[in-house]
């Protein structure tokens, strides 16, 4: 399955991308930082350091990126929609 995440910052790569990758998704980041986009596209993976005492690391694989200015590529991406939690459902959890 494929997923698209808008933003490749700390939360996008370090949290959302990690979770999606661990769940078996091929992740495409849509980002505005050209250096970041190129790095992700070239390597297809990156490392995340967890915020625990041991500072464990995880390798996030099967990722790519598109620059926000490339509207045609972004519009042409097919991906799986993930259900978003709303405030009303979050309050019941």
C-alpha positions as CSV (number, residue, x, y, z in Angstrom):
1,X,0.0,0.0,0.0
2,X,1.0,3.6,-0.5
3,X,0.6,6.6,1.7
4,X,1.4,10.3,1.1
5,X,2.3,12.6,4.0
6,X,2.6,16.4,3.5
7,X,5.6,17.6,5.4
8,X,9.0,15.9,6.0
9,X,10.0,17.6,9.2
10,X,10.6,16.1,12.6
11,X,7.0,14.9,13.0
12,X,6.6,13.8,9.4
13,X,9.7,11.8,9.2
14,X,10.3,11.0,12.8
15,X,6.8,9.9,13.8
16,X,4.3,9.6,10.9
17,X,6.8,8.2,8.4
18,X,8.2,5.7,10.9
19,X,4.7,4.4,11.8
20,X,3.6,4.2,8.2
21,X,6.7,2.4,7.2
22,X,6.5,-0.1,10.1
23,X,2.9,-0.8,9.0
24,X,4.1,-1.8,5.6
25,X,3.3,1.4,3.6
26,X,5.4,2.8,0.9
27,X,5.6,6.4,2.0
28,X,5.8,9.5,-0.2
29,X,6.6,12.8,1.5
30,X,5.5,16.0,-0.1
31,X,8.0,18.6,1.1
32,X,9.2,22.1,0.3
33,X,12.9,21.7,1.4
34,X,14.7,20.8,-1.8
35,X,17.7,19.3,0.0
36,X,15.5,17.1,2.1
37,X,13.5,15.9,-1.0
38,X,16.7,15.0,-2.9
39,X,18.2,13.2,0.1
40,X,15.1,11.1,0.6
41,X,14.8,10.3,-3.1
42,X,18.4,9.4,-3.5
43,X,18.6,7.1,-0.4
44,X,15.1,5.8,-0.2
45,X,15.6,5.5,3.6
46,X,16.6,7.4,6.7
47,X,17.4,6.8,10.3
48,X,15.3,7.9,13.3
49,X,16.6,8.2,16.8
50,X,14.0,7.5,19.4
51,X,13.4,9.8,22.4
52,X,14.2,7.1,25.0
53,X,17.0,6.7,27.5
54,X,18.9,4.3,25.2
55,X,18.4,6.6,22.2
56,X,17.6,3.6,20.1
57,X,17.5,4.0,16.3
58,X,15.2,2.7,13.7
59,X,15.7,2.6,9.9
60,X,12.8,3.9,7.9
61,X,12.8,2.3,4.4
62,X,10.7,2.3,1.3
63,X,10.3,6.1,1.2
64,X,10.5,8.7,-1.5
65,X,9.7,12.5,-1.8
66,X,8.2,15.0,-4.1
67,X,8.8,18.8,-4.0
68,X,5.6,20.9,-3.3
69,X,6.3,22.8,-6.5
70,X,5.8,19.6,-8.5
71,X,2.1,19.9,-8.6
72,X,1.6,17.4,-11.4
73,X,3.5,14.7,-9.5
74,X,1.6,15.4,-6.3
75,X,-1.8,15.4,-8.1
76,X,-0.9,12.1,-9.9
77,X,0.0,10.2,-6.7
78,X,-2.3,7.4,-5.8
79,X,-2.4,6.6,-2.1
80,X,-4.4,5.1,0.6
81,X,-6.5,7.4,2.7
82,X,-6.1,6.8,6.4
83,X,-9.0,7.6,8.7
84,X,-8.4,10.8,10.6
85,X,-9.5,11.0,14.3
86,X,-11.8,13.9,14.9
87,X,-12.1,15.8,18.2
88,X,-15.4,14.0,19.0
89,X,-13.9,10.5,18.4
90,X,-10.7,11.4,20.3
91,X,-12.8,12.6,23.3
92,X,-14.5,9.2,23.5
93,X,-11.3,7.2,23.4
